[in-house]
Amino acid sequence: MLFPAVFKQLRKSRRLLQKVVALDLGMDPSVLCGVEGGTRPPPELALLQQAALLFQLTAAESQQLLWAAHHDRLIGCLGQRGASDEEMELFSTGLSTMRHLSQIQVQGLLASLNKISKSATLLSSLSSNESKEVVMT
């Protein structure tokens, strides 16, 4: 999870206390503690926008905060639906990678992944055919 560390770092860089921030955002301090501890999901967009104003974030910092929240919500959904740790790590790495690529680079990455997928399917079918041949003989 990325959001807890990003939020906490931004809050601490402004020398704001967790309890003060929680109260200024209209949250119970224990809820904000859970958010920063990673046991609760990131707050909704309106609350994140309030936090950005409270912290006086730059545009880049605001984008970083919103992206981290988006990332963690997506990863959280995968976890709730039974994704393995490896699946969540792969998805997280893919999201993080895409964030740093241009649109044309993303298209190239997707094309490469599609080729890898086709190759994996072909290899899988070949190995299952070999297994059938071994069983038959």
N, C-alpha and C positions, 0 to 999 in steps of 0.2 A: 504494500500500500504506500502510495506517495503522498496523499493529501495530508495526513497528520504531520509529517515532517515539514512539509512546505508551509502549512498554516502556522505551526509552532515557531518555525524560524522567522517568518515574517512578523509575527506578534512580538517575539523576543527582540528582534532587531529594532523595533519601535519602543522597546522597554515598557511594554504594557503587561500588566498582570492578567493572568487568566481569568480571575474572578471579575475584574473590572471590565474586561472585554465581554465576558458572558452577560453581565448586567447591561452594558451598553447595547448589546445586540438583542436584549430581551430574552435571553436563554437562562436556564438554570445552570449554575456553574458546574454541576455534576455532569450535565449533558456535554458541555464544552470539554470537560476533562475526558470524557469518553471519546469525543471526536478526535482530540489530540492524541489520545492513547490508541486509537485505531479500533476501538471496540464498538464505535457507532459510525454510521456512514456520514459522508460529508453533508453539510447543510444544503438546503435548496438554493437556487440561484439568487433569489431576493436577499437572503441572508448573507450570501457571499458578496453581493454588491454592497451591502451595508458594511461588511468587514473591510472591503477595499476602500471605502470612504473613510472609515474609522482609522485604518492603518495608513491612510494617505499613500496608497500604492501607485507606482508608476504604471503606465499601460502594460509594459512587459511583465511586471510583477502580477498585475491583475490577470493577464493571460495565463501566466504560470499557475496561479491559484485555481482558476477555472478549469484549466486542462487537467490538473492533478485531481480535482473533484470528478471530472468526467471519466478519467481513467479508472479511478477507484470504484465509481458506480458500475462501470462495465465489468470490471474484474469481480466485484461483489456479486453481480448477477450470475456470472459464470459459476462462482463458488456455490451460490444458493441452488443452482441447477445440477450440482453434482460433478462439476469439472474437476479433474485431477490437478494436483499442484503443477505438473508438467504442462498441462494444457493452459492453465492460467499464466504460467511463466512465459510460454510461447506467445500468447495473446498480448501480454503486457509488453514483451520485447518488441513485438510487431507494432503496437501502438506508439511506443517510444521512438522506434525507428522512423515511422511515418511522420512523426511530428517534426523531424529534422530534414525531411526530403522535400524537394519541389514536386509539383504535380506530375511532371513528366518522369521524375525519378520514381515516384510511387507507382505509376503505370508500368514502368520497367520492372520494378520489384514484383508487382502482381503477375506480370507475364512470366517472370522467372519462377515464381511459386507455382503457377499453373503448369509449367513444364516439369517441375519437380514432382508435382502431384501425378501427372500422367506417367512419368517414369516409375514412380513408386507403385502405381496400379499395375503397370506392365510387369515389373519385377515380382510383385506379389502373385500375379497370375502365373508367371513362369515357375516360381517356387512351388505353388500349389499343384501345377501340372507334374513337376518332378516328384512330388510326394505321392501323387496318384500312381505314377509309373513304378515307383519303388514298392508300393503296396501290391500292385498287380503282379509283379515278378516274383 
